[in-house]
């Protein structure tokens, strides 16, 4: 049986997925933001000669707006992108 590692866990919800995979535009990933917080977002990567940016999209655009941030050239992309989400569950009250 194939087991997926736990990428993110918060009270009432968990995400399972594959760590350290190539970023595929539009797929859902667990992301560590520059402030250290962790979120789950659809991603795209913008790479220009002078900078690289990670663009974070939400499926619920009525509540959560798209945002992006510059990637530090001294850090690997996988220090920001913790893994691709393959399964997510939420506890309903």
For each residue, the residues with C-beta under 8 A, 3 or more apart:
1:
2:
3:
4: 16 17 18 86 87
5: 16 17 18 19 83
6: 9 14 15 16
7: 15 16 17 19 30 82 83 85
8: 14 15 30 38 40 82
9: 6 13 14 15
10: 13 14
11:
12: 90 91
13: 9 10 88 89 90 91
14: 6 8 9 10 88 89
15: 6 7 8 9 30 40 85 87 88
16: 4 5 6 7 85 86 87 88
17: 4 5 7 29 30 83 84 85 86 87
18: 4 5 21 83 84 86
19: 5 7 78 82 83
20: 78 83
21: 18 24 83 84
22:
23: 27 29 43 45 77 81
24: 21 27 84
25: 43 44 45
26: 42 43 44
27: 23 24 42 43 84 85
28: 40 41 42 43 84 85 88
29: 17 23 40 41 42 43 81 82 83 84 85
30: 7 8 15 17 38 39 40 81 82 83 85
31: 38 39 40 41 43 54 56 80 81 82
32: 36 37 38 79 80 81 82
33: 36 37 38 39 69 80
34: 69 72
35:
36: 32 33
37: 32 33
38: 8 30 31 32 33 82
39: 30 31 33 56
40: 8 15 28 29 30 31 85 88
41: 28 29 31 56 57 58
42: 26 27 28 29 56 57 58 59
43: 23 25 26 27 28 29 31 54 55 56 57 81
44: 25 26 54 55 57
45: 23 25 52 53 54 55 77
46: 52 53 54 55 68
47: 52
48: 51 52 53
49:
50:
51: 48 70 71
52: 45 46 47 48 70 71 73 77
53: 45 46 48 68 69 70 71
54: 31 43 44 45 46 68 69 71 77 80 81
55: 43 44 45 46 66 67 68
56: 31 39 41 42 43 66 67 68 69
57: 41 42 43 44 61 66
58: 41 42 61 63 64 65 66
59: 42
60: 63 64
61: 57 58 64 65 66
62:
63: 58 60
64: 58 60 61
65: 58 61
66: 55 56 57 58 61
67: 55 56
68: 46 53 54 55 56
69: 33 34 53 54 56
70: 51 52 53
71: 51 52 53 54 75 77 80
72: 34 75
73: 52
74:
75: 71 72 79 80
76: 79
77: 23 45 52 54 71 80 81
78: 19 20 81 82
79: 32 75 76
80: 31 32 33 54 71 75 77
81: 23 29 30 31 32 43 54 77 78
82: 7 8 19 29 30 31 32 38 78
83: 5 7 17 18 19 20 21 29 30
84: 17 18 21 24 27 28 29
85: 7 15 16 17 27 28 29 30 40 88
86: 4 16 17 18
87: 4 15 16 17
88: 13 14 15 16 28 40 85
89: 13 14
90: 12 13
91: 12 13
92:
93:
